[in-house]
Structure formats: C-alpha cells, structure tokens
C-alpha cells in the first residue's frame, strides 16, 4: 500500500473506532507507521486528511452507488430488487473494510463529524441522496404505469419512504444486531413491492 493510501486507511479506521475529535495527530502517525514530518509531506492538517478521507470513503462510493442505480435496466420490479440488494452489498463491503461489524456504527458517526468540520459536506451528500430518490421515482413510475395514471405525489411519497426505510434498517441493525440485516432488507423489499402492486 502506498504511504498516502496507508495514512488514509489507518486514519479512517481510527476515526470510525473513536470519532474524529478523539483521534490525535500522534494516533495517526503511530498507526500509519510514519513521522509527523512524513504526515505533513502528504497532508497539511488533520482536517485536510479528514476531508480527503470523506471523499474517498463516503462521497465517492455514494456517487458510484447513485450511478449504479441510474444505469440499472430491466423491469421495474427487478430494478427495485437491485436497490434493496445494493444495501446488503454495501454493508457487506463496509464490514470487510472495517474488519468488524461493531465499527459500522462509527462510519455513520463520521457523517455528523463531517458536518461540523468540512464545508459543504452535508450539501454534497444531500445532493447525492436527492439523485438516489430521483432514481427510485423513475422505478416507481415504471412500476405503477401499467395500472393507472401515475400520481406524482404518491411517487414522491413512496420514493422518500423507501430510501428512508433502507437507511433506517441500517441504523436499527447497527444498534441491535440480533436480526440479520440481509433478512431485514429482503423482507422490506417484498413488503414494499406488495404494497405498491396493491395501490
């Protein structure tokens, strides 16, 4: 692993495990196996490191997720399935990256640390979520089109609730891992499809 990438990865793990405010420069250089001078060769400050880390580990993957959803083809029900399955894949990959299920909690906490320390992070993330909701609206229009005229208010309502449902499942699983997140997403998918097809 290149030194810069190692600093980013080791810092990411520290921020997830302890939170941005509780990680010192000494923690970063020790875990990365470098000197402070070595750190400053790559980054001007802890904040600059954190900003790049957020780009690499949150914003870029979220944009890739949005692009993946936008490029889905096939029947609306299959595209909706793919959306729910994507959340399973994302959590699987996050657990692998963090090497421990319990640290996924810290990943979400980074969102809130970012809002306090990185300018426009919340704006960038909100725009990505708006794009994801827009993709879900397209899927819902296709799902409902064959039944009757599509009511845009219903589409808007359901799109926001579907994305909120998936994010809520993530949080519920993080707080209480008694239920398998895969089962929770698959059940939610079937429930949503059944409800939509009965509108």
For each residue, the residues with C-beta under 8 A, 3 or more apart:
1: 5 6 9
2: 5 6
3: 6 7 32 34 38 42
4: 7 8 42
5: 1 2 8 9
6: 1 2 3 9 10 32 33
7: 3 4 10 11 28 32 34 39 42 43 49
8: 4 5 11 12 49 52 53 56 57
9: 1 5 6 12 13
10: 6 7 13 14 28 31 32
11: 7 8 14 15 23 28 31 32 49 50 53
12: 8 9 15 16 53 56 57
13: 9 10 16 17 31 98 99 103
14: 10 11 17 18 23 27 28 31
15: 11 12 18 19 20 23 50 53 106 110 113
16: 12 13 98 103 106 107 109 110
17: 13 14 103 106
18: 14 15 22 23 27 106
19: 15 22 23 106 109 113
20: 15 23 50 110 113 114 117
21: 113
22: 18 19
23: 11 14 15 18 19 20 27 28 46
24: 27 28
25: 28 29 36 39 46
26: 29 30
27: 14 18 23 24 30 31
28: 7 10 11 14 23 24 25 31 32 39 46 49
29: 25 26 32 34 35 36 38 39
30: 26 27 33
31: 10 11 13 14 27 28
32: 3 6 7 10 11 28 29 39
33: 6 30
34: 3 7 29 38 39
35: 29 38 39
36: 25 29 39 40
37: 40 41
38: 3 29 34 35 41 42
39: 7 25 28 29 32 34 35 36 42 43
40: 36 37 43 44
41: 37 38
42: 3 4 7 38 39
43: 7 39 40 46 48 49 52
44: 40 48
45: 48 49
46: 23 25 28 43 49 50
47: 50 51 117 118
48: 43 44 45 51 52
49: 7 8 11 28 43 45 46 52 53
50: 11 15 20 46 47 53 54 113 114 117 118
51: 47 48 54 55 118
52: 8 43 48 49 55 56
53: 8 11 12 15 49 50 56 57
54: 50 51 57 58 59 110 114 118 121
55: 51 52 58 59 60
56: 8 12 52 53 60
57: 8 12 53 54 60 61 110
58: 54 55 61 62 110 111 114 125
59: 54 55 62 63 121 124 125 128
60: 55 56 57 63 64
61: 57 58 64 65 90
62: 58 59 65 66 125 128
63: 59 60 66 67 128
64: 60 61 67 68
65: 61 62 68 69 86 90 132
66: 62 63 69 70 128 131 132 135
67: 63 64 70 71
68: 64 65 71 72 86
69: 65 66 72 79 82 83 86 132 135 136
70: 66 67 131 135
71: 67 68
72: 68 69 79 82 83 135
73: 79
74: 78 79
75: 78 79 142
76: 79 80 139 140 142 143
77: 80 81 143 193
78: 74 75 81 82
79: 69 72 73 74 75 76 82 83 139 142
80: 76 77 83 84 139 143 189 192 193
81: 77 78 84 85 189
82: 69 72 78 79 85 86
83: 69 72 79 80 86 87 135 136 139 162 166
84: 80 81 87 88 166 185 186 188 189 192
85: 81 82 88 89 185 189
86: 65 68 69 82 83 89 90
87: 83 84 90 91 166 169 170 181 185
88: 84 85 91 92 181 182 185 186
89: 85 86 92 93
90: 61 65 86 87 93 94
91: 87 88 94 95 104 170 173 181
92: 88 89 95 96
93: 89 90 96 97
94: 90 91 97 98 104 107
95: 91 92 98 99 100 101 104
96: 92 93 99
97: 93 94
98: 13 16 94 95 103 104 106 107
99: 13 95 96 103
100: 95 103
101: 95 104 177
102: 105
103: 13 16 17 98 99 100 106 107
104: 91 94 95 98 101 107 108 174
105: 102 108 109 174 175
106: 15 16 17 18 19 98 103 109 110
107: 16 94 98 103 104 110
108: 104 105 111 112 170 171 174
109: 16 19 105 106 112 113
110: 15 16 20 54 57 58 106 107 113 114
111: 58 108 114 115 125
112: 108 109 115 116
113: 15 19 20 21 50 109 110 116 117
114: 20 50 54 58 110 111 117 118 121 122
115: 111 112 118 121 122
116: 112 113
117: 20 47 50 113 114
118: 47 50 51 54 114 115 121
119:
120: 123 124
121: 54 59 114 115 118 124 125
122: 114 115 125 126
123: 120 126 127
124: 59 120 121 127 128
125: 58 59 62 111 121 122 128 129
126: 122 123 129 130
127: 123 124 130 131
128: 59 62 63 66 124 125 131 132
129: 125 126 132 133 163
130: 126 127 133 134
131: 66 70 127 128 134 135
132: 65 66 69 128 129 135 136 163
133: 129 130 136 137 159 160 163
134: 130 131 137 138 159
135: 66 69 70 72 83 131 132 138 139
136: 69 83 132 133 139 140 158 159 162 163
137: 133 134 140 141 155 156 159
138: 134 135 141 142
139: 76 79 80 83 135 136 142 143
140: 76 136 137 143 144 150 155 158 159 196
141: 137 138 144 145 150 155
142: 75 76 79 138 139 145
143: 76 77 80 139 140 196 197
144: 140 141 147 148 150 154 155 196 199
145: 141 142 150
146:
147: 144 199
148: 144
149:
150: 140 141 144 145 154 155
151: 154 155
152: 155 156
153: 156 157
154: 144 150 151 157 158 199
155: 137 140 141 144 150 151 152 158 159
156: 137 152 153 159 160
157: 153 154 160 161
158: 136 140 154 155 161 162 192 196
159: 133 134 136 137 140 155 156 162 163
160: 133 156 157 163 164
161: 157 158 164 165
162: 83 136 158 159 165 166 192
163: 129 132 133 136 159 160 166 167
164: 160 161 167 168
165: 161 162 168 169 188 192
166: 83 84 87 162 163 169 170 185 188
167: 163 164 170 171
168: 164 165 171 172
169: 87 165 166 172 173 181 184 185 188
170: 87 91 108 166 167 173 174 181
171: 108 167 168 174 175
172: 168 169 175 176 179 184
173: 91 169 170 176 177 179 181 184
174: 104 105 108 170 171 177
175: 105 171 172
176: 172 173 179
177: 101 173 174
178:
179: 172 173 176 183 184
180: 183 184
181: 87 88 91 169 170 173 184 185
182: 88 185 186
183: 179 180 186 187
184: 169 172 173 179 180 181 187 188
185: 84 85 87 88 166 169 181 182 188 189
186: 84 88 182 183 189 190
187: 183 184 190 191
188: 84 165 166 169 184 185 191 192
189: 80 81 84 85 185 186 192 193
190: 186 187 193 194
191: 187 188 194 195
192: 80 84 158 162 165 188 189 195 196
193: 77 80 189 190 196 197
194: 190 191 197 198
195: 191 192 198 199
196: 140 143 144 158 192 193 199
197: 143 193 194
198: 194 195
199: 144 147 154 195 196
